[in-house]
């Protein structure tokens, strides 16, 4: 039983660490792949 409680604490601890990393990745992915780019008149814009 003690072993089970320690595993729960470790799981909650790891989720607490990984959640902000996941949120940051989601925001970065949205900004990179979904958000519209304002490239009108930019020199590197494809024709």
mmCIF file as Biopython writes it, N, C-alpha, C and O atoms, coordinates in Angstrom:
data_model
#
loop_
_atom_site.group_PDB
_atom_site.id
_atom_site.type_symbol
_atom_site.label_atom_id
_atom_site.label_alt_id
_atom_site.label_comp_id
_atom_site.label_asym_id
_atom_site.label_entity_id
_atom_site.label_seq_id
_atom_site.pdbx_PDB_ins_code
_atom_site.Cartn_x
_atom_site.Cartn_y
_atom_site.Cartn_z
_atom_site.occupancy
_atom_site.B_iso_or_equiv
_atom_site.auth_seq_id
_atom_site.auth_asym_id
_atom_site.pdbx_PDB_model_num
ATOM 1   N N  . UNK A ? 1  ? 0.821  -1.194 0.000   1.0 0.0 1  A 1 
ATOM 2   C CA . UNK A ? 1  ? 0.000  0.000  0.000   1.0 0.0 1  A 1 
ATOM 3   C C  . UNK A ? 1  ? 0.870  1.265  0.000   1.0 0.0 1  A 1 
ATOM 4   O O  . UNK A ? 1  ? 0.569  2.228  -0.706  1.0 0.0 1  A 1 
ATOM 5   N N  . UNK A ? 2  ? 1.925  1.259  0.776   1.0 0.0 2  A 1 
ATOM 6   C CA . UNK A ? 2  ? 2.832  2.407  0.817   1.0 0.0 2  A 1 
ATOM 7   C C  . UNK A ? 2  ? 3.436  2.650  -0.563  1.0 0.0 2  A 1 
ATOM 8   O O  . UNK A ? 2  ? 3.574  3.795  -0.994  1.0 0.0 2  A 1 
ATOM 9   N N  . UNK A ? 3  ? 3.786  1.590  -1.239  1.0 0.0 3  A 1 
ATOM 10  C CA . UNK A ? 3  ? 4.375  1.696  -2.569  1.0 0.0 3  A 1 
ATOM 11  C C  . UNK A ? 3  ? 3.392  2.377  -3.525  1.0 0.0 3  A 1 
ATOM 12  O O  . UNK A ? 3  ? 3.799  3.204  -4.341  1.0 0.0 3  A 1 
ATOM 13  N N  . UNK A ? 4  ? 2.116  2.040  -3.430  1.0 0.0 4  A 1 
ATOM 14  C CA . UNK A ? 4  ? 1.087  2.632  -4.293  1.0 0.0 4  A 1 
ATOM 15  C C  . UNK A ? 4  ? 0.962  4.138  -4.039  1.0 0.0 4  A 1 
ATOM 16  O O  . UNK A ? 4  ? 0.817  4.912  -4.985  1.0 0.0 4  A 1 
ATOM 17  N N  . UNK A ? 5  ? 1.017  4.551  -2.791  1.0 0.0 5  A 1 
ATOM 18  C CA . UNK A ? 5  ? 0.919  5.982  -2.451  1.0 0.0 5  A 1 
ATOM 19  C C  . UNK A ? 5  ? 2.114  6.733  -3.020  1.0 0.0 5  A 1 
ATOM 20  O O  . UNK A ? 5  ? 1.945  7.833  -3.545  1.0 0.0 5  A 1 
ATOM 21  N N  . UNK A ? 6  ? 3.304  6.176  -2.931  1.0 0.0 6  A 1 
ATOM 22  C CA . UNK A ? 6  ? 4.495  6.823  -3.476  1.0 0.0 6  A 1 
ATOM 23  C C  . UNK A ? 6  ? 4.405  6.951  -4.988  1.0 0.0 6  A 1 
ATOM 24  O O  . UNK A ? 6  ? 4.829  7.963  -5.548  1.0 0.0 6  A 1 
ATOM 25  N N  . UNK A ? 7  ? 3.857  5.938  -5.660  1.0 0.0 7  A 1 
ATOM 26  C CA . UNK A ? 7  ? 3.699  6.012  -7.105  1.0 0.0 7  A 1 
ATOM 27  C C  . UNK A ? 7  ? 2.715  7.106  -7.486  1.0 0.0 7  A 1 
ATOM 28  O O  . UNK A ? 7  ? 2.920  7.802  -8.481  1.0 0.0 7  A 1 
ATOM 29  N N  . UNK A ? 8  ? 1.653  7.268  -6.714  1.0 0.0 8  A 1 
ATOM 30  C CA . UNK A ? 8  ? 0.691  8.331  -6.989  1.0 0.0 8  A 1 
ATOM 31  C C  . UNK A ? 8  ? 1.347  9.699  -6.843  1.0 0.0 8  A 1 
ATOM 32  O O  . UNK A ? 8  ? 1.128  10.583 -7.671  1.0 0.0 8  A 1 
ATOM 33  N N  . UNK A ? 9  ? 2.134  9.876  -5.820  1.0 0.0 9  A 1 
ATOM 34  C CA . UNK A ? 9  ? 2.811  11.154 -5.610  1.0 0.0 9  A 1 
ATOM 35  C C  . UNK A ? 9  ? 3.770  11.450 -6.757  1.0 0.0 9  A 1 
ATOM 36  O O  . UNK A ? 9  ? 3.852  12.586 -7.224  1.0 0.0 9  A 1 
ATOM 37  N N  . UNK A ? 10 ? 4.486  10.442 -7.204  1.0 0.0 10 A 1 
ATOM 38  C CA . UNK A ? 10 ? 5.411  10.633 -8.322  1.0 0.0 10 A 1 
ATOM 39  C C  . UNK A ? 10 ? 4.658  10.993 -9.596  1.0 0.0 10 A 1 
ATOM 40  O O  . UNK A ? 10 ? 5.104  11.838 -10.371 1.0 0.0 10 A 1 
ATOM 41  N N  . UNK A ? 11 ? 3.516  10.350 -9.807  1.0 0.0 11 A 1 
ATOM 42  C CA . UNK A ? 11 ? 2.720  10.639 -10.992 1.0 0.0 11 A 1 
ATOM 43  C C  . UNK A ? 11 ? 2.195  12.068 -10.964 1.0 0.0 11 A 1 
ATOM 44  O O  . UNK A ? 11 ? 2.266  12.769 -11.973 1.0 0.0 11 A 1 
ATOM 45  N N  . UNK A ? 12 ? 1.679  12.502 -9.846  1.0 0.0 12 A 1 
ATOM 46  C CA . UNK A ? 12 ? 1.165  13.869 -9.716  1.0 0.0 12 A 1 
ATOM 47  C C  . UNK A ? 12 ? 2.302  14.874 -9.890  1.0 0.0 12 A 1 
ATOM 48  O O  . UNK A ? 12 ? 2.119  15.913 -10.523 1.0 0.0 12 A 1 
ATOM 49  N N  . UNK A ? 13 ? 3.459  14.575 -9.339  1.0 0.0 13 A 1 
ATOM 50  C CA . UNK A ? 13 ? 4.621  15.445 -9.475  1.0 0.0 13 A 1 
ATOM 51  C C  . UNK A ? 13 ? 5.031  15.581 -10.940 1.0 0.0 13 A 1 
ATOM 52  O O  . UNK A ? 13 ? 5.275  16.688 -11.421 1.0 0.0 13 A 1 
ATOM 53  N N  . UNK A ? 14 ? 5.106  14.454 -11.647 1.0 0.0 14 A 1 
ATOM 54  C CA . UNK A ? 14 ? 5.516  14.488 -13.053 1.0 0.0 14 A 1 
ATOM 55  C C  . UNK A ? 14 ? 4.485  15.218 -13.909 1.0 0.0 14 A 1 
ATOM 56  O O  . UNK A ? 14 ? 4.858  15.959 -14.818 1.0 0.0 14 A 1 
ATOM 57  N N  . UNK A ? 15 ? 3.206  15.023 -13.639 1.0 0.0 15 A 1 
ATOM 58  C CA . UNK A ? 15 ? 2.179  15.737 -14.387 1.0 0.0 15 A 1 
ATOM 59  C C  . UNK A ? 15 ? 2.272  17.234 -14.140 1.0 0.0 15 A 1 
ATOM 60  O O  . UNK A ? 15 ? 2.048  18.028 -15.053 1.0 0.0 15 A 1 
ATOM 61  N N  . UNK A ? 16 ? 2.596  17.622 -12.929 1.0 0.0 16 A 1 
ATOM 62  C CA . UNK A ? 16 ? 2.772  19.036 -12.620 1.0 0.0 16 A 1 
ATOM 63  C C  . UNK A ? 16 ? 3.925  19.652 -13.384 1.0 0.0 16 A 1 
ATOM 64  O O  . UNK A ? 16 ? 3.878  20.831 -13.737 1.0 0.0 16 A 1 
ATOM 65  N N  . UNK A ? 17 ? 4.951  18.876 -13.641 1.0 0.0 17 A 1 
ATOM 66  C CA . UNK A ? 17 ? 6.100  19.366 -14.404 1.0 0.0 17 A 1 
ATOM 67  C C  . UNK A ? 17 ? 5.800  19.372 -15.904 1.0 0.0 17 A 1 
ATOM 68  O O  . UNK A ? 17 ? 6.161  20.316 -16.607 1.0 0.0 17 A 1 
ATOM 69  N N  . UNK A ? 18 ? 5.143  18.324 -16.391 1.0 0.0 18 A 1 
ATOM 70  C CA . UNK A ? 18 ? 4.927  18.186 -17.824 1.0 0.0 18 A 1 
ATOM 71  C C  . UNK A ? 18 ? 3.799  19.063 -18.368 1.0 0.0 18 A 1 
ATOM 72  O O  . UNK A ? 18 ? 3.800  19.396 -19.553 1.0 0.0 18 A 1 
ATOM 73  N N  . UNK A ? 19 ? 2.849  19.436 -17.533 1.0 0.0 19 A 1 
ATOM 74  C CA . UNK A ? 19 ? 1.723  20.235 -18.025 1.0 0.0 19 A 1 
ATOM 75  C C  . UNK A ? 19 ? 2.149  21.586 -18.591 1.0 0.0 19 A 1 
ATOM 76  O O  . UNK A ? 19 ? 1.703  21.923 -19.688 1.0 0.0 19 A 1 
ATOM 77  N N  . UNK A ? 20 ? 2.985  22.390 -17.916 1.0 0.0 20 A 1 
ATOM 78  C CA . UNK A ? 20 ? 3.412  23.661 -18.529 1.0 0.0 20 A 1 
ATOM 79  C C  . UNK A ? 20 ? 4.223  23.469 -19.813 1.0 0.0 20 A 1 
ATOM 80  O O  . UNK A ? 20 ? 4.152  24.293 -20.725 1.0 0.0 20 A 1 
ATOM 81  N N  . UNK A ? 21 ? 4.988  22.389 -19.881 1.0 0.0 21 A 1 
ATOM 82  C CA . UNK A ? 21 ? 5.748  22.107 -21.099 1.0 0.0 21 A 1 
ATOM 83  C C  . UNK A ? 21 ? 4.786  21.809 -22.248 1.0 0.0 21 A 1 
ATOM 84  O O  . UNK A ? 21 ? 4.999  22.267 -23.371 1.0 0.0 21 A 1 
ATOM 85  N N  . UNK A ? 22 ? 3.738  21.052 -21.973 1.0 0.0 22 A 1 
ATOM 86  C CA . UNK A ? 22 ? 2.744  20.726 -22.985 1.0 0.0 22 A 1 
ATOM 87  C C  . UNK A ? 22 ? 2.006  21.971 -23.461 1.0 0.0 22 A 1 
ATOM 88  O O  . UNK A ? 22 ? 1.788  22.139 -24.661 1.0 0.0 22 A 1 
ATOM 89  N N  . UNK A ? 23 ? 1.625  22.831 -22.549 1.0 0.0 23 A 1 
ATOM 90  C CA . UNK A ? 23 ? 0.916  24.065 -22.920 1.0 0.0 23 A 1 
ATOM 91  C C  . UNK A ? 23 ? 1.809  24.942 -23.793 1.0 0.0 23 A 1 
ATOM 92  O O  . UNK A ? 23 ? 1.345  25.505 -24.784 1.0 0.0 23 A 1 
ATOM 93  N N  . UNK A ? 24 ? 3.072  25.059 -23.434 1.0 0.0 24 A 1 
ATOM 94  C CA . UNK A ? 24 ? 4.010  25.852 -24.221 1.0 0.0 24 A 1 
ATOM 95  C C  . UNK A ? 24 ? 4.165  25.273 -25.628 1.0 0.0 24 A 1 
ATOM 96  O O  . UNK A ? 24 ? 4.205  26.016 -26.608 1.0 0.0 24 A 1 
ATOM 97  N N  . UNK A ? 25 ? 4.250  23.962 -25.723 1.0 0.0 25 A 1 
ATOM 98  C CA . UNK A ? 25 ? 4.357  23.319 -27.026 1.0 0.0 25 A 1 
ATOM 99  C C  . UNK A ? 25 ? 3.111  23.525 -27.870 1.0 0.0 25 A 1 
ATOM 100 O O  . UNK A ? 25 ? 3.205  23.721 -29.082 1.0 0.0 25 A 1 
ATOM 101 N N  . UNK A ? 26 ? 1.937  23.483 -27.236 1.0 0.0 26 A 1 
ATOM 102 C CA . UNK A ? 26 ? 0.688  23.703 -27.972 1.0 0.0 26 A 1 
ATOM 103 C C  . UNK A ? 26 ? 0.621  25.120 -28.528 1.0 0.0 26 A 1 
ATOM 104 O O  . UNK A ? 26 ? 0.220  25.321 -29.674 1.0 0.0 26 A 1 
ATOM 105 N N  . UNK A ? 27 ? 1.005  26.079 -27.738 1.0 0.0 27 A 1 
ATOM 106 C CA . UNK A ? 27 ? 0.986  27.478 -28.189 1.0 0.0 27 A 1 
ATOM 107 C C  . UNK A ? 27 ? 2.002  27.683 -29.310 1.0 0.0 27 A 1 
ATOM 108 O O  . UNK A ? 27 ? 1.708  28.352 -30.301 1.0 0.0 27 A 1 
ATOM 109 N N  . UNK A ? 28 ? 3.181  27.116 -29.158 1.0 0.0 28 A 1 
ATOM 110 C CA . UNK A ? 28 ? 4.205  27.234 -30.193 1.0 0.0 28 A 1 
ATOM 111 C C  . UNK A ? 28 ? 3.792  26.554 -31.484 1.0 0.0 28 A 1 
ATOM 112 O O  . UNK A ? 28 ? 4.053  27.070 -32.571 1.0 0.0 28 A 1 
ATOM 113 N N  . UNK A ? 29 ? 3.155  25.410 -31.376 1.0 0.0 29 A 1 
ATOM 114 C CA . UNK A ? 29 ? 2.676  24.712 -32.560 1.0 0.0 29 A 1 
ATOM 115 C C  . UNK A ? 29 ? 1.593  25.496 -33.277 1.0 0.0 29 A 1 
ATOM 116 O O  . UNK A ? 29 ? 1.564  25.544 -34.507 1.0 0.0 29 A 1 
ATOM 117 N N  . UNK A ? 30 ? 0.707  26.109 -32.513 1.0 0.0 30 A 1 
ATOM 118 C CA . UNK A ? 30 ? -0.335 26.926 -33.128 1.0 0.0 30 A 1 
ATOM 119 C C  . UNK A ? 30 ? 0.293  28.111 -33.865 1.0 0.0 30 A 1 
ATOM 120 O O  . UNK A ? 30 ? -0.060 28.402 -35.008 1.0 0.0 30 A 1 
ATOM 121 N N  . UNK A ? 31 ? 1.214  28.780 -33.204 1.0 0.0 31 A 1 
ATOM 122 C CA . UNK A ? 31 ? 1.852  29.951 -33.812 1.0 0.0 31 A 1 
ATOM 123 C C  . UNK A ? 31 ? 2.626  29.572 -35.070 1.0 0.0 31 A 1 
ATOM 124 O O  . UNK A ? 31 ? 2.706  30.362 -36.010 1.0 0.0 31 A 1 
ATOM 125 N N  . UNK A ? 32 ? 3.189  28.384 -35.092 1.0 0.0 32 A 1 
ATOM 126 C CA . UNK A ? 32 ? 3.991  27.960 -36.233 1.0 0.0 32 A 1 
ATOM 127 C C  . UNK A ? 32 ? 3.156  27.436 -37.389 1.0 0.0 32 A 1 
ATOM 128 O O  . UNK A ? 32 ? 3.433  27.766 -38.542 1.0 0.0 32 A 1 
ATOM 129 N N  . UNK A ? 33 ? 2.141  26.627 -37.110 1.0 0.0 33 A 1 
ATOM 130 C CA . UNK A ? 33 ? 1.459  25.901 -38.170 1.0 0.0 33 A 1 
ATOM 131 C C  . UNK A ? 33 ? 0.044  26.379 -38.490 1.0 0.0 33 A 1 
ATOM 132 O O  . UNK A ? 33 ? -0.446 26.098 -39.584 1.0 0.0 33 A 1 
ATOM 133 N N  . UNK A ? 34 ? -0.627 27.081 -37.595 1.0 0.0 34 A 1 
ATOM 134 C CA . UNK A ? 34 ? -2.029 27.429 -37.802 1.0 0.0 34 A 1 
ATOM 135 C C  . UNK A ? 34 ? -2.225 28.925 -38.009 1.0 0.0 34 A 1 
ATOM 136 O O  . UNK A ? 34 ? -3.001 29.335 -38.872 1.0 0.0 34 A 1 
ATOM 137 N N  . UNK A ? 35 ? -1.540 29.724 -37.240 1.0 0.0 35 A 1 
ATOM 138 C CA . UNK A ? 35 ? -1.709 31.171 -37.274 1.0 0.0 35 A 1 
ATOM 139 C C  . UNK A ? 35 ? -1.367 31.713 -38.668 1.0 0.0 35 A 1 
ATOM 140 O O  . UNK A ? 35 ? -0.379 31.296 -39.273 1.0 0.0 35 A 1 
ATOM 141 N N  . UNK A ? 36 ? -2.182 32.640 -39.169 1.0 0.0 36 A 1 
ATOM 142 C CA . UNK A ? 36 ? -1.921 33.232 -40.483 1.0 0.0 36 A 1 
ATOM 143 C C  . UNK A ? 36 ? -0.694 34.132 -40.428 1.0 0.0 36 A 1 
ATOM 144 O O  . UNK A ? 36 ? -0.450 34.819 -39.436 1.0 0.0 36 A 1 
ATOM 145 N N  . UNK A ? 37 ? 0.058  34.113 -41.497 1.0 0.0 37 A 1 
ATOM 146 C CA . UNK A ? 37 ? 1.257  34.939 -41.592 1.0 0.0 37 A 1 
ATOM 147 C C  . UNK A ? 37 ? 0.941  36.200 -42.380 1.0 0.0 37 A 1 
ATOM 148 O O  . UNK A ? 37 ? 0.184  36.162 -43.349 1.0 0.0 37 A 1 
ATOM 149 N N  . UNK A ? 38 ? 1.510  37.289 -41.971 1.0 0.0 38 A 1 
ATOM 150 C CA . UNK A ? 38 ? 1.352  38.554 -42.684 1.0 0.0 38 A 1 
ATOM 151 C C  . UNK A ? 38 ? 2.586  38.749 -43.557 1.0 0.0 38 A 1 
ATOM 152 O O  . UNK A ? 38 ? 3.566  39.363 -43.134 1.0 0.0 38 A 1 
ATOM 153 N N  . UNK A ? 39 ? 2.529  38.209 -44.806 1.0 0.0 39 A 1 
ATOM 154 C CA . UNK A ? 39 ? 3.706  38.265 -45.673 1.0 0.0 39 A 1 
ATOM 155 C C  . UNK A ? 39 ? 3.441  39.054 -46.951 1.0 0.0 39 A 1 
ATOM 156 O O  . UNK A ? 39 ? 4.199  38.934 -47.914 1.0 0.0 39 A 1 
ATOM 157 N N  . UNK A ? 40 ? 2.412  39.833 -46.975 1.0 0.0 40 A 1 
ATOM 158 C CA . UNK A ? 40 ? 2.127  40.659 -48.154 1.0 0.0 40 A 1 
ATOM 159 C C  . UNK A ? 40 ? 3.298  41.600 -48.404 1.0 0.0 40 A 1 
ATOM 160 O O  . UNK A ? 40 ? 3.704  42.349 -47.516 1.0 0.0 40 A 1 
ATOM 161 N N  . UNK A ? 41 ? 3.832  41.556 -49.607 1.0 0.0 41 A 1 
ATOM 162 C CA . UNK A ? 41 ? 4.915  42.442 -49.972 1.0 0.0 41 A 1 
ATOM 163 C C  . UNK A ? 41 ? 6.275  42.049 -49.441 1.0 0.0 41 A 1 
ATOM 164 O O  . UNK A ? 41 ? 7.241  42.792 -49.617 1.0 0.0 41 A 1 
ATOM 165 N N  . UNK A ? 42 ? 6.377  40.892 -48.793 1.0 0.0 42 A 1 
ATOM 166 C CA . UNK A ? 42 ? 7.645  40.461 -48.268 1.0 0.0 42 A 1 
ATOM 167 C C  . UNK A ? 42 ? 8.511  39.893 -49.383 1.0 0.0 42 A 1 
ATOM 168 O O  . UNK A ? 42 ? 7.983  39.257 -50.295 1.0 0.0 42 A 1 
ATOM 169 N N  . UNK A ? 43 ? 9.815  40.100 -49.340 1.0 0.0 43 A 1 
ATOM 170 C CA . UNK A ? 43 ? 10.720 39.684 -50.417 1.0 0.0 43 A 1 
ATOM 171 C C  . UNK A ? 43 ? 10.753 38.156 -50.588 1.0 0.0 43 A 1 
ATOM 172 O O  . UNK A ? 43 ? 10.971 37.674 -51.700 1.0 0.0 43 A 1 
ATOM 173 N N  . UNK A ? 44 ? 10.547 37.408 -49.537 1.0 0.0 44 A 1 
ATOM 174 C CA . UNK A ? 44 ? 10.613 35.952 -49.608 1.0 0.0 44 A 1 
ATOM 175 C C  . UNK A ? 44 ? 9.267  35.295 -49.937 1.0 0.0 44 A 1 
ATOM 176 O O  . UNK A ? 44 ? 9.170  34.068 -49.928 1.0 0.0 44 A 1 
ATOM 177 N N  . UNK A ? 45 ? 8.243  36.078 -50.223 1.0 0.0 45 A 1 
ATOM 178 C CA . UNK A ? 45 ? 6.924  35.516 -50.507 1.0 0.0 45 A 1 
ATOM 179 C C  . UNK A ? 45 ? 6.918  34.844 -51.871 1.0 0.0 45 A 1 
ATOM 180 O O  . UNK A ? 45 ? 7.356  35.437 -52.857 1.0 0.0 45 A 1 
ATOM 181 N N  . UNK A ? 46 ? 6.418  33.592 -51.936 1.0 0.0 46 A 1 
ATOM 182 C CA . UNK A ? 46 ? 6.353  32.924 -53.240 1.0 0.0 46 A 1 
ATOM 183 C C  . UNK A ? 46 ? 5.328  33.594 -54.147 1.0 0.0 46 A 1 
ATOM 184 O O  . UNK A ? 46 ? 4.370  34.204 -53.673 1.0 0.0 46 A 1 
ATOM 185 N N  . UNK A ? 47 ? 5.537  33.476 -55.435 1.0 0.0 47 A 1 
ATOM 186 C CA . UNK A ? 47 ? 4.627  34.103 -56.390 1.0 0.0 47 A 1 
ATOM 187 C C  . UNK A ? 47 ? 3.360  33.290 -56.563 1.0 0.0 47 A 1 
ATOM 188 O O  . UNK A ? 47 ? 2.480  33.675 -57.333 1.0 0.0 47 A 1 
#
